[in-house]
Amino acid sequence: MLQKLKQKWKVNGLQLTLILCTFAIGGSLCGFLGRKLMGFTGIGKGPIWLITYIIVLTIIWPLCVLMVSVPFGQFAFFKNYLVKMWARLTGKKRPATSIAIFASGAGSNAQKIIEHFRLSETIKVALIVCNKPGAGVLQIAEKEKIPSLIINREQFFKEDSYIPQLKLEGIDFIVLAGFLWKIPGALVQAYPNKIVNIHPALLPKYGGKGMYGQHVHEAVIAAGETESGITIHYVDELYDHGHIIFQAKCDVTSTDTAHTLAQKIHRLEHEHYPRVVADLLYLQNRR
């Protein structure tokens, strides 16, 4: 049962535990406050009292779980959960936020993001953008039945023709997942604070032009660093420069090579990137 819930809600074991605790404590708080409120009604125990009590609980339960979700760090999850419940009850569905994933390589991060949002009713991966014909991420797009767009250097840096196409596809948000070209100013201006990137090091260290993939890990090891990690940040006109949203760390041991460090970094990327993107979009949709 717990495994099914993890798959349904697309969460890890720790988050599932926090969610279940929020449900339990929120429910208890709801019952406690409901009885207190009923004490002010002056209604005696009986059918009328029971019906009124159920109505009171129905009204205050969402407020209770949202309140409890804040200290447990699960506000974004419960906000989305309640939005889905309301949509089902009213038959009204909010238009889904459409993501474009920009990638240049095999697409392992793209795959994790696609899986994370596969069953979401509010967020969908609507387009894969790639600058390398034959890249593995295009095979993922085909397998997942997601439209893809291949762009060339001239089109990307000297023309704006692809931006209207993104708008035509209804793209609301852009996620860079191993995309190696610097994002031009025209695209940044078209999507202000709506483009995010993940970098395989702890920025501001080991960022900038040429700092990608194995080059980053080799530099970290050569410098004798004892820790590395990932940085998720907004994208601006400079390499690896935008506002930092989230970082996660891992140890770098004396026996690590660029290859073993890359494996540690990939684990952090797959664990955190889809979740952070989801949290960002839930918060932006709330505005």
HELIX and SHEET records of a PDB file:
HELIX    1   1 LEU A    2  TRP A    9  1                                   8    
HELIX    2   2 GLY A   13  GLY A   39  1                                  27    
HELIX    3   3 PRO A   47  SER A   69  1                                  23    
HELIX    4   4 PHE A   75  THR A   90  1                                  16    
HELIX    5   5 SER A  108  PHE A  117  1                                  10    
HELIX    6   6 GLY A  136  GLU A  144  1                                   9    
HELIX    7   7 ARG A  153  LYS A  158  1                                   6    
HELIX    8   8 TYR A  162  LEU A  168  1                                   7    
HELIX    9   9 GLY A  185  ALA A  190  1                                   6    
HELIX   10  10 GLN A  214  ALA A  222  1                                   9    
HELIX   11  11 ALA A  258  ARG A  286  1                                  29    
SHEET    1   A 7 SER A 148  ILE A 150  0                                        
SHEET    2   A 7 ILE A 123  CYS A 130  1                                        
SHEET    3   A 7 THR A  97  ALA A 103  1                                        
SHEET    4   A 7 PHE A 173  LEU A 176  1                                        
SHEET    5   A 7 ILE A 195  HIS A 199  1                                        
SHEET    6   A 7 GLU A 227  TYR A 234 -1                                        
SHEET    7   A 7 ILE A 244  ASP A 251 -1                                        
END                                                                             
